[in-house]
Structure formats: structure tokens, C-alpha cells
Amino acid sequence: MYDQLAVVEEEFSLRVVNQSGKLLVDSREVANMIGKRHTDLLRSIENYIQILENAKMRSQNFFVEDNYTTEGNNKAYKKYLLTRKGCDLVANKLNGEKGVLFTATYVTQFEEMEKQIQGEQEMLGNTYSQIKLLATGTIDLNNRVTSLEEKIETQLTIDYGQQRILEKSKAKRIYFLWGNEHVDREVHDSTRKLFGLLGRNLKDAFNVNSYRDILKKDFEEALNFINGWRPMV
């Protein structure tokens, strides 16, 4: 019983292949299923093709010409790959049990392959959606980081280390000017007055209440201001 079942399953097997998005079956398998010689089926298919083309219809939507080789023989033999429409044409001329079984088999196989493709497309769509969501999240994060960096640049004031650098630079500049007599000592009679003047000039230049309020982005400019500073009088 099981051997007979295996023979029946083999006799009525039909593989649907996906070739560049087009679902096709091999004419050799179709011939085997309907109990027809392959050469006779080819002749019938070519007759269908002639009728279709005479009617200005695209025969490629029904039958795709192809070839095959047999083991130990490099000679190419003609075959056709049938679309679902092509199977419909062949089935339309069939009567009896084999015609019914062929129709039932190819309809089932095409539907299963279509479901498989649809499932793969849905999975691909879900994967794409996840990637898109991840990409959107990444872009949003990058935008937030950029915004934060801009905020730091435009709003964050100098840190303690930078404050100390400015203080030392002020002292160095003032003692250089004082020691090399680059100031009018009748007007500026002490380094203390120079410190006060430089401090005021620095705050005015950067529009702050204290040099500690100078923005980080202006640190280098403030340092250059100090190193090039000289009292107006």
C-alpha cells in the first residue's frame, strides 16, 4: 500500500520554481503528470504559442522557452517553462482523472509558492520596518547629540582649568609689560591697576560680568586677547 502511494505521489509531483519573480513549472514534469510524451506536449505548446502570437498576445506570459541536458550528454534539448496561465491552457484540453489531478496539483503548488513568497515579502517588510525604525532612532539620537554639542558650544562657560590659564596669562602679560616698561607709569602706577584695567577690558570685550562667564567657544579668543593686550594710555 505504501509503495503504491509513493508511486502516486511521484507521478503527480510538480515543482514550482521562482525565476526572477515569475513562477514556473517544467514541461517535462507536466508531461509526466498528464501521461503525455514530452515531444507531444512541446508540439501542443508551440501550437498554443503560434495562436497567441497570431492574436498579438505575449506568449511569454504563458510559456518560456528553455533547454536541458541529460547526464552524460552535453546536447541541449528543448523544454518550456509554464506559468500558471500556461498550465491553465494545457489543463483546458485535458479530460478524465489525470486532467483533474493535474489541475488540482498545479493550482495547489502555485498557491503554496505564492503564500511562501508573500510570507518572505512580509518578513522582508518587517525587517525593513525594523531597520527603518532603528535608522530613525539613530538619526534622532545623532540630532540630539548634535543639539547638545551646539548647546555646550554656545552656552557652556569655561571650566576651572581654563579660568586658571586665563589668570596666569593675565599675570604673565601684566608683569611683562611692567617689567619692560611698556606702560606709562605716571598713569598706571602699579600692577594692581593694570590687573583691574585688563580685567575690565576683558569683560567688556566678551560682554560678561566676570571672566569666569566667558564661553568655552570663546576661550582661545580670550587667551589671544590677553596675550595681545596693552593699556590704551
DAMOTA-V707539 format. One record per pair of residues at least 24 apart in sequence whose C-alpha atoms are under 10 Angstrom apart, sorted by the first residue. I is the first residue (numbers start at 1). J is the second residue. If there is no record, write none. Layout:
i=I j=J
i=I j=J
//
This chain:
i=8 j=33
i=11 j=35
i=12 j=98
i=12 j=101
i=12 j=102
i=12 j=105
i=12 j=106
i=13 j=102
i=13 j=105
i=13 j=106
i=13 j=109
i=14 j=102
i=14 j=105
i=14 j=106
i=14 j=108
i=14 j=109
i=14 j=110
i=15 j=105
i=15 j=106
i=15 j=109
i=15 j=110
i=15 j=113
i=16 j=81
i=16 j=82
i=16 j=83
i=16 j=84
i=16 j=106
i=16 j=109
i=16 j=110
i=16 j=111
i=16 j=112
i=16 j=113
i=16 j=114
i=17 j=81
i=17 j=83
i=17 j=109
i=17 j=110
i=17 j=113
i=18 j=113
i=18 j=114
i=18 j=117
i=19 j=81
i=21 j=117
i=22 j=61
i=22 j=82
i=22 j=83
i=22 j=84
i=23 j=81
i=23 j=82
i=23 j=83
i=23 j=84
i=23 j=110
i=23 j=113
i=23 j=114
i=24 j=62
i=24 j=63
i=24 j=64
i=24 j=80
i=24 j=81
i=24 j=82
i=24 j=83
i=24 j=84
i=24 j=85
i=24 j=86
i=24 j=87
i=24 j=110
i=25 j=63
i=25 j=64
i=25 j=80
i=25 j=81
i=25 j=82
i=25 j=83
i=25 j=84
i=25 j=86
i=25 j=87
i=25 j=106
i=25 j=109
i=25 j=110
i=26 j=64
i=26 j=66
i=26 j=79
i=26 j=80
i=26 j=81
i=26 j=82
i=26 j=83
i=27 j=63
i=27 j=64
i=27 j=65
i=27 j=66
i=27 j=78
i=27 j=79
i=27 j=80
i=27 j=81
i=27 j=82
i=27 j=87
i=28 j=79
i=28 j=80
i=28 j=81
i=29 j=81
i=30 j=80
i=30 j=81
i=30 j=82
i=30 j=87
i=30 j=90
i=30 j=91
i=30 j=102
i=30 j=106
i=31 j=102
i=32 j=102
i=33 j=98
i=33 j=99
i=33 j=101
i=33 j=102
i=33 j=105
i=34 j=90
i=34 j=91
i=34 j=94
i=34 j=95
i=34 j=96
i=34 j=97
i=34 j=98
i=34 j=99
i=34 j=100
i=34 j=101
i=34 j=102
i=34 j=103
i=35 j=98
i=35 j=99
i=38 j=78
i=38 j=79
i=39 j=78
i=39 j=79
i=41 j=79
i=41 j=80
i=41 j=90
i=42 j=78
i=42 j=79
i=42 j=80
i=44 j=90
i=45 j=79
i=45 j=80
i=45 j=82
i=45 j=86
i=45 j=89
i=45 j=90
i=46 j=80
i=48 j=86
i=48 j=89
i=48 j=90
i=49 j=86
i=59 j=86
i=60 j=86
i=61 j=85
i=61 j=86
i=62 j=86
i=62 j=87
i=62 j=88
i=62 j=89
i=63 j=87
i=83 j=110
i=84 j=109
i=84 j=110
i=84 j=111
i=152 j=215
i=152 j=216
i=152 j=217
i=153 j=215
i=153 j=216
i=153 j=217
i=153 j=218
i=154 j=215
i=154 j=216
i=154 j=217
i=154 j=218
i=155 j=213
i=155 j=214
i=155 j=215
i=155 j=216
i=155 j=217
i=156 j=213
i=156 j=214
i=156 j=215
i=156 j=216
i=156 j=217
i=157 j=211
i=157 j=212
i=157 j=213
i=157 j=214
i=157 j=215
i=157 j=216
i=157 j=217
i=157 j=218
i=157 j=219
i=158 j=211
i=158 j=212
i=158 j=213
i=158 j=214
i=158 j=215
i=158 j=216
i=158 j=217
i=158 j=218
i=158 j=219
i=159 j=212
i=159 j=213
i=159 j=214
i=159 j=215
i=159 j=216
i=159 j=219
i=160 j=212
i=162 j=212
i=162 j=214
i=162 j=216
i=162 j=219
i=162 j=220
i=162 j=223
i=163 j=211
i=163 j=212
i=163 j=213
i=163 j=214
i=163 j=219
i=164 j=212
i=165 j=219
i=165 j=223
i=166 j=211
i=166 j=212
i=166 j=219
i=166 j=220
i=166 j=222
i=166 j=223
i=166 j=224
i=166 j=226
i=166 j=227
i=167 j=195
i=167 j=199
i=167 j=211
i=167 j=223
i=167 j=226
i=169 j=223
i=169 j=224
i=169 j=226
i=169 j=227
i=170 j=194
i=170 j=195
i=170 j=198
i=170 j=199
i=170 j=202
i=170 j=223
i=170 j=225
i=170 j=226
i=170 j=227
i=170 j=229
i=171 j=195
i=171 j=198
i=171 j=226
i=172 j=226
i=172 j=227
i=173 j=198
i=173 j=226
i=173 j=227
i=173 j=228
i=173 j=229
i=173 j=230
i=174 j=198
i=174 j=226
i=174 j=227
i=174 j=229
i=174 j=230
i=174 j=231
i=177 j=229
i=177 j=230
i=177 j=231
i=182 j=230
i=182 j=231
i=183 j=230
i=183 j=231
i=183 j=232
i=183 j=233
i=184 j=231
i=184 j=232
i=184 j=233
i=185 j=233
i=187 j=231
i=187 j=233
i=188 j=231
i=188 j=233
i=194 j=230
i=194 j=231
i=197 j=230
i=197 j=231
i=197 j=232
i=198 j=225
i=198 j=226
i=198 j=229
i=198 j=230
i=198 j=231
i=199 j=226
i=201 j=225
i=201 j=226
i=201 j=229
i=201 j=231
i=202 j=226
i=202 j=229
//
